[in-house]
Amino acid sequence: AGGVAKVREWPELVVSGCADQTISHIVKGIYRVDSMNHNKPVYKKYEKAKGLDVLVYFWDDRDGLELCGWWFGPQVGGDQVWAFHPSRTSTTPPANEWNIPNDGPIDPTFTITPRAPSSSSRPKEDDKEDDSVRKQIESMKKEREDFAKRMEEIQKRADERKRREEELRKRMADDKSGTKRPRENDAADEEEQRKRREAAIANAKAEEERRRLAEEARRKREEERRLAQEVERQRKDEERQAADEQARQLREQEEEERRRRAERRRKEEEELLRRREADAAQRRLEDEHRRREEAERMKERQRRLNEEARRRKEHICQLGMLEAMARLAHAEPEDYDAYVRMLDRALDMLLPYTGKQKDALKAEAERVLRRTASYIKVSETLASKWEEWRELEQSAPPGLR
């Protein structure tokens, strides 16, 4: 009862602030003393986190100095922990400078603040548990008080018996020393001896009763120890089951998270592949469009070049025809035939490529040819007549010249 009373006298703790959000959701809250471990209090959070108890406990140096200090975890001495403080002298969890996580750096935002216990902050089930424990403690206290009273009464009887035995020894010593007593005291001695015998019998019975009560108390203590061990075993089994359940849930959550990440990565890869294919298709279309436009431009350029070449060829051919006609138009009888042949070659080689001027140039060539032929014919006639006149002049007498 005294140990439980001391547990109830410890102040509650308020845990706040934590840079690690995952651990913050687990450890933040209000804690009360639940039990003792290694001569220091074990604090327990009122609310569970993810189905697990959250404890703050001290562990001494029995497993090494590096493990000595204050810990946050779901069970005392368990493998799973969330925070650590290496203090060995503090009787309660230190206020700050905690390593969070336990193998990480000091978190300056994490604090533990004591406060007076508040009945409103405790859940109803904890109140019921406290009432049950309180009743059990009161019952045990009453039994121990009754036992103490009975033992006190037995002790008084034993003291009385020792006192009477001491008186009896003194009287027997007086008898041995030869001290004469009056006969009238024989009746008193017999009465005294009878009382001593009754006291001895009563003392024997009291001793038997004391031994019986001591045995009964021993059995009760043994039963209480057995019950406490059973309760502790059940608690550890429940904590182990809760830890196993939490580990299973964590494994399932991790597996689910891995599955979601894999699914998300697969979708991202598919989306990336689809985008790449779409980009490649778009690039192919753009390249094809560019090639078509380039082909159209090249075709148009070639057409313009061909058109320009055609026009230039027509212009050259037209100039050639005009040159041939001009030379024929100024021909003399001695070179007329050469120019006629030149015009014939121009008609064969140049006229087909003169374009729209073909008919006009052909008509003009025929006109020039006719006019030049007429001119040559007249020139030849005049030359023939001139020759005839010159012959007549040469054959005429000098006086007639």
C-alpha positions as CSV (number, residue, x, y, z in Angstrom):
1,A,0.0,0.0,0.0
2,G,2.9,2.4,0.8
3,G,4.5,1.8,-2.6
4,V,1.2,2.4,-4.5
5,A,0.6,5.5,-2.4
6,K,4.1,6.8,-3.4
7,V,3.3,6.2,-7.0
8,R,0.2,8.3,-6.7
9,E,2.2,11.2,-5.2
10,W,4.4,11.6,-8.3
11,P,3.4,14.6,-10.5
12,E,2.1,14.2,-14.0
13,L,4.3,15.1,-17.0
14,V,3.4,17.1,-20.1
15,V,5.5,16.1,-23.2
16,S,5.4,18.7,-26.0
17,G,7.4,19.9,-29.0
18,C,9.3,17.6,-31.4
19,A,11.0,18.2,-34.7
20,D,10.3,14.7,-35.9
21,Q,6.6,14.7,-36.8
22,T,6.2,10.9,-36.8
23,I,7.7,10.5,-33.3
24,S,5.9,13.7,-32.2
25,H,2.5,12.1,-32.9
26,I,3.5,9.2,-30.7
27,V,5.1,10.8,-27.6
28,K,3.3,14.1,-27.2
29,G,0.7,14.1,-24.4
30,I,0.1,13.8,-20.7
31,Y,1.8,11.0,-18.6
32,R,1.2,9.6,-15.1
33,V,3.3,7.3,-13.0
34,D,2.3,3.7,-13.6
35,S,4.9,1.6,-11.8
36,M,8.6,1.5,-10.7
37,N,11.6,0.1,-12.6
38,H,15.2,0.1,-11.3
39,N,14.2,2.2,-8.3
40,K,12.7,5.0,-10.5
41,P,9.2,5.8,-11.7
42,V,7.8,4.5,-14.9
43,Y,5.5,7.0,-16.6
44,K,2.7,6.0,-18.9
45,K,0.8,8.1,-21.4
46,Y,-3.0,8.3,-20.9
47,E,-3.8,7.7,-24.5
48,K,-2.3,4.9,-26.6
49,A,-0.5,5.6,-29.9
50,K,-1.2,3.3,-32.8
51,G,-2.6,0.7,-30.4
52,L,0.5,0.7,-28.2
53,D,1.3,2.1,-24.7
54,V,3.8,4.9,-24.6
55,L,6.1,4.6,-21.5
56,V,9.0,6.7,-20.1
57,Y,11.3,4.6,-18.0
58,F,14.8,4.4,-16.5
59,W,17.3,1.6,-17.3
60,D,20.4,1.2,-15.1
61,D,23.9,0.2,-16.2
62,R,23.4,-3.6,-15.9
63,D,23.6,-3.9,-19.7
64,G,26.4,-1.4,-20.1
65,L,26.9,2.3,-19.6
66,E,25.8,3.1,-23.1
67,L,22.3,1.8,-22.4
68,C,22.0,3.6,-19.0
69,G,19.5,6.4,-19.0
70,W,15.9,7.4,-19.7
71,W,14.0,5.9,-22.6
72,F,10.7,6.4,-24.5
73,G,9.2,3.0,-25.7
74,P,6.1,0.8,-25.8
75,Q,7.4,-1.5,-23.0
76,V,10.1,-1.4,-20.3
77,G,13.4,-2.8,-21.6
78,G,12.0,-3.5,-25.1
79,D,13.9,-3.3,-28.3
80,Q,11.6,-0.6,-29.8
81,V,12.4,2.9,-28.6
82,W,11.7,6.4,-29.8
83,A,13.9,8.8,-27.7
84,F,16.9,8.6,-25.2
85,H,18.5,10.7,-22.5
86,P,21.8,9.6,-20.9
87,S,21.1,11.1,-17.5
88,R,21.8,8.7,-14.6
89,T,21.2,11.0,-11.6
90,S,17.8,12.4,-12.4
91,T,15.0,10.8,-10.4
92,T,12.4,11.8,-13.0
93,P,12.6,12.2,-16.8
94,P,14.9,15.2,-17.7
95,A,13.1,18.3,-19.0
96,N,15.1,18.7,-22.2
97,E,18.2,17.7,-24.3
98,W,16.7,14.4,-25.5
99,N,18.1,12.5,-28.5
100,I,15.2,12.1,-31.0
101,P,15.3,9.5,-32.5
102,N,17.3,7.6,-29.9
103,D,20.4,7.4,-32.1
104,G,19.9,10.9,-33.5
105,P,21.0,14.4,-32.4
106,I,19.6,16.4,-29.5
107,D,16.2,18.0,-30.3
108,P,16.1,21.5,-28.8
109,T,12.3,21.8,-29.3
110,F,11.4,18.7,-27.2
111,T,10.4,19.5,-23.5
112,I,9.0,17.6,-20.5
113,T,7.1,19.7,-18.0
114,P,5.7,18.5,-14.6
115,R,2.3,19.4,-13.5
116,A,-0.1,18.5,-10.6
117,P,-2.3,15.4,-11.3
118,S,-5.7,16.2,-12.6
119,S,-8.6,13.8,-12.3
120,S,-10.3,15.3,-15.4
121,S,-7.3,14.3,-17.5
122,R,-7.5,10.6,-16.7
123,P,-9.8,8.3,-18.7
124,K,-12.7,6.6,-17.0
125,E,-11.2,3.2,-17.3
126,D,-8.1,4.4,-15.4
127,D,-10.4,5.7,-12.6
128,K,-12.2,2.3,-12.5
129,E,-8.8,0.6,-12.3
130,D,-7.6,2.9,-9.6
131,D,-10.8,2.3,-7.6
132,S,-10.3,-1.5,-7.9
133,V,-6.7,-1.2,-6.8
134,R,-7.6,1.1,-4.0
135,K,-10.2,-1.3,-2.7
136,Q,-7.7,-4.2,-2.9
137,I,-5.1,-2.1,-1.0
138,E,-7.6,-1.1,1.7
139,S,-8.6,-4.7,2.1
140,M,-5.0,-5.8,2.4
141,K,-4.3,-3.0,4.8
142,K,-7.2,-4.0,7.0
143,E,-6.0,-7.6,7.1
144,R,-2.5,-6.5,8.0
145,E,-3.8,-4.2,10.7
146,D,-5.9,-7.1,12.2
147,F,-2.9,-9.4,11.9
148,A,-0.7,-6.7,13.7
149,K,-3.3,-6.4,16.5
150,R,-3.3,-10.2,17.0
151,M,0.5,-10.4,16.9
152,E,0.6,-7.5,19.5
153,E,-1.8,-9.4,21.7
154,I,0.3,-12.6,21.4
155,Q,3.4,-10.6,22.2
156,K,1.7,-9.2,25.3
157,R,0.8,-12.7,26.4
158,A,4.3,-13.9,25.7
159,D,5.8,-11.0,27.8
160,E,3.4,-11.9,30.6
161,R,4.4,-15.5,30.5
162,K,8.1,-14.5,30.6
163,R,7.4,-12.3,33.6
164,R,5.7,-15.1,35.5
165,E,8.4,-17.6,34.6
166,E,11.0,-15.1,35.9
167,E,9.1,-14.9,39.2
168,L,8.8,-18.6,39.3
169,R,12.6,-19.0,38.9
170,K,13.2,-16.5,41.6
171,R,11.0,-18.4,44.1
172,M,12.6,-21.7,43.2
173,A,16.0,-20.1,43.8
174,D,14.8,-18.9,47.2
175,D,13.6,-22.5,48.0
176,K,16.9,-24.0,47.1
177,S,18.8,-21.5,49.3
178,G,16.8,-22.9,52.4
179,T,14.6,-20.0,53.0
180,K,11.8,-21.2,55.3
181,R,8.3,-20.0,54.5
182,P,5.3,-20.3,56.6
183,R,3.0,-23.2,55.9
184,E,0.2,-20.9,55.3
185,N,1.9,-19.9,52.1
186,D,1.7,-23.5,50.7
187,A,-1.8,-22.9,49.4
188,A,-0.7,-19.7,47.8
189,D,2.2,-21.5,46.2
190,E,0.0,-24.2,44.8
191,E,-2.3,-21.6,43.4
192,E,0.6,-19.9,41.9
193,Q,1.8,-23.1,40.3
194,R,-1.6,-23.8,38.9
195,K,-1.7,-20.3,37.5
196,R,1.7,-20.8,36.0
197,R,0.7,-24.1,34.4
198,E,-2.4,-22.4,33.0
199,A,-0.2,-19.5,31.7
200,A,2.2,-22.0,30.2
201,I,-0.7,-23.8,28.4
202,A,-2.0,-20.4,27.3
203,N,1.4,-19.4,26.1
204,A,1.8,-22.7,24.2
205,K,-1.6,-22.1,22.6
206,A,-0.6,-18.5,21.8
207,E,2.6,-19.6,20.3
208,E,0.8,-22.2,18.2
209,E,-1.6,-19.5,17.2
210,R,1.2,-17.1,16.3
211,R,2.9,-19.8,14.2
212,R,-0.4,-20.5,12.5
213,L,-0.9,-16.8,11.8
214,A,2.6,-16.4,10.6
215,E,2.2,-19.4,8.3
216,E,-1.1,-17.9,7.1
217,A,0.6,-14.6,6.5
218,R,3.4,-16.3,4.7
219,R,0.9,-18.1,2.5
220,K,-0.9,-14.8,1.8
221,R,2.4,-13.1,0.9
222,E,3.3,-16.0,-1.4
223,E,-0.2,-15.8,-3.0
224,E,0.2,-12.1,-3.4
225,R,3.6,-12.6,-4.9
226,R,2.3,-15.3,-7.2
227,L,-0.6,-13.1,-8.3
228,A,1.7,-10.1,-8.8
229,Q,4.0,-12.3,-11.0
230,E,0.9,-13.6,-12.9
231,V,-0.3,-10.0,-13.4
232,E,3.2,-9.0,-14.5
233,R,3.4,-12.0,-16.8
234,Q,0.0,-11.2,-18.3
235,R,1.0,-7.5,-18.7
236,K,4.2,-8.5,-20.4
237,D,2.3,-10.9,-22.7
238,E,-0.2,-8.2,-23.5
239,E,2.7,-5.8,-24.2
240,R,4.4,-8.4,-26.3
241,Q,1.2,-9.1,-28.2
242,A,0.7,-5.3,-28.6
243,A,4.2,-4.9,-29.8
244,D,3.8,-7.9,-32.2
245,E,0.6,-6.4,-33.4
246,Q,2.2,-3.0,-33.9
247,A,5.1,-4.6,-35.7
248,R,2.7,-6.5,-37.9
249,Q,0.7,-3.3,-38.6
250,L,3.9,-1.5,-39.3
251,R,5.0,-4.2,-41.7
252,E,1.6,-4.1,-43.4
253,Q,1.8,-0.3,-43.6
254,E,5.4,-0.5,-45.0
255,E,4.3,-3.2,-47.5
256,E,1.3,-1.1,-48.5
257,E,3.5,1.9,-48.8
258,R,6.0,0.0,-50.9
259,R,3.2,-1.3,-53.1
260,R,1.8,2.2,-53.5
261,R,5.3,3.6,-54.3
262,A,5.8,0.8,-56.9
263,E,2.4,1.4,-58.4
264,R,3.0,5.2,-58.4
265,R,6.5,4.6,-60.0
266,R,5.0,2.2,-62.6
267,K,2.3,4.8,-63.5
268,E,5.0,7.5,-63.7
269,E,7.1,5.4,-65.9
270,E,4.1,4.6,-68.1
271,E,3.2,8.3,-68.2
272,L,6.8,9.1,-69.1
273,L,6.9,6.5,-71.8
274,R,3.6,7.7,-73.2
275,R,4.8,11.3,-73.2
276,R,8.0,10.2,-74.9
277,E,6.1,8.3,-77.5
278,A,3.8,11.3,-78.0
279,D,6.7,13.6,-78.2
280,A,8.4,11.3,-80.7
281,A,5.2,11.0,-82.8
282,Q,4.9,14.8,-82.6
283,R,8.5,15.2,-83.7
284,R,7.9,12.8,-86.6
285,L,4.9,14.7,-87.7
286,E,6.8,18.0,-87.4
287,D,9.7,16.5,-89.3
288,E,7.4,15.1,-91.9
289,H,5.6,18.5,-92.2
290,R,9.0,20.2,-92.4
291,R,10.1,17.8,-95.1
292,R,6.9,18.4,-97.0
293,E,7.3,22.2,-96.7
294,E,10.9,21.9,-97.7
295,A,10.0,19.8,-100.7
296,E,7.3,22.3,-101.6
297,R,9.7,25.1,-101.2
298,M,12.3,23.2,-103.3
299,K,9.7,22.4,-105.9
300,E,8.5,26.0,-106.0
301,R,12.1,27.2,-106.2
302,Q,12.8,24.7,-109.0
303,R,9.6,25.8,-110.8
304,R,10.7,29.4,-110.5
305,L,14.2,28.5,-111.7
306,N,12.7,26.5,-114.6
307,E,10.4,29.4,-115.4
308,E,13.2,31.8,-115.2
309,A,15.4,29.6,-117.4
310,R,12.5,29.2,-119.8
311,R,11.9,32.9,-120.0
312,R,15.6,33.5,-120.3
313,K,15.8,30.8,-123.1
314,E,12.8,32.4,-124.8
315,H,14.4,35.8,-124.6
316,I,17.7,34.4,-126.0
317,C,15.9,32.6,-128.7
318,Q,13.9,35.7,-129.5
319,L,17.1,37.7,-129.6
320,G,18.6,35.1,-131.9
321,M,15.7,35.2,-134.2
322,L,15.8,39.0,-134.3
323,E,19.5,38.9,-134.9
324,A,19.1,36.4,-137.8
325,M,16.3,38.5,-139.3
326,A,18.3,41.7,-138.8
327,R,21.3,40.3,-140.6
328,L,19.0,38.9,-143.4
329,A,17.4,42.3,-143.7
330,H,20.7,43.9,-144.3
331,A,22.0,41.1,-146.5
332,E,23.8,41.8,-149.9
333,P,23.6,39.6,-152.8
334,E,27.0,38.1,-152.1
335,D,26.1,37.0,-148.5
336,Y,22.3,36.5,-149.0
337,D,22.5,32.8,-149.2
338,A,24.5,32.5,-146.0
339,Y,22.0,34.7,-144.1
340,V,19.2,32.7,-145.5
341,R,20.8,29.5,-144.2
342,M,21.4,31.3,-140.9
343,L,17.7,32.2,-140.7
344,D,16.7,28.6,-141.6
345,R,18.8,27.3,-138.7
346,A,17.3,29.9,-136.4
347,L,13.8,28.8,-137.5
348,D,14.7,25.2,-136.8
349,M,16.6,25.6,-133.6
350,L,15.4,28.9,-132.0
351,L,11.9,29.5,-133.1
352,P,10.3,26.5,-131.2
353,Y,11.6,28.0,-127.9
354,T,10.4,31.6,-128.4
355,G,7.2,31.1,-126.5
356,K,4.3,33.4,-127.2
357,Q,6.3,35.3,-129.8
358,K,6.7,32.2,-131.9
359,D,3.9,33.0,-134.4
360,A,4.8,36.7,-134.6
361,L,8.5,36.0,-135.1
362,K,7.7,33.3,-137.8
363,A,5.5,35.8,-139.6
364,E,8.2,38.5,-139.3
365,A,10.8,36.1,-140.5
366,E,8.8,35.2,-143.6
367,R,8.1,38.9,-144.3
368,V,11.8,39.8,-143.9
369,L,12.7,36.8,-146.1
370,R,10.3,37.9,-148.8
371,R,11.3,41.5,-148.6
372,T,15.0,40.7,-148.6
373,A,14.5,38.2,-151.5
374,S,12.7,41.0,-153.4
375,Y,15.5,43.4,-152.6
376,I,18.2,40.9,-153.7
377,K,16.3,40.2,-156.9
378,V,16.0,43.9,-157.7
379,S,19.7,44.4,-156.7
380,E,20.7,41.5,-159.0
381,T,18.6,43.0,-161.8
382,L,20.1,46.4,-161.4
383,A,23.6,44.9,-161.2
384,S,22.9,42.9,-164.4
385,K,21.7,46.0,-166.2
386,W,24.7,47.9,-164.9
387,E,27.0,45.3,-166.2
388,E,25.2,45.4,-169.5
389,W,25.5,49.2,-169.6
390,R,29.2,49.0,-168.7
391,E,29.8,46.5,-171.5
392,L,27.9,48.7,-173.9
393,E,29.9,51.7,-172.7
394,Q,33.2,49.8,-173.2
395,S,32.2,48.6,-176.7
396,A,31.0,52.0,-177.9
397,P,33.3,54.3,-179.9
398,P,35.1,56.9,-177.8
399,G,33.2,59.7,-179.3
400,L,30.0,58.3,-178.1
401,R,31.1,57.8,-174.6
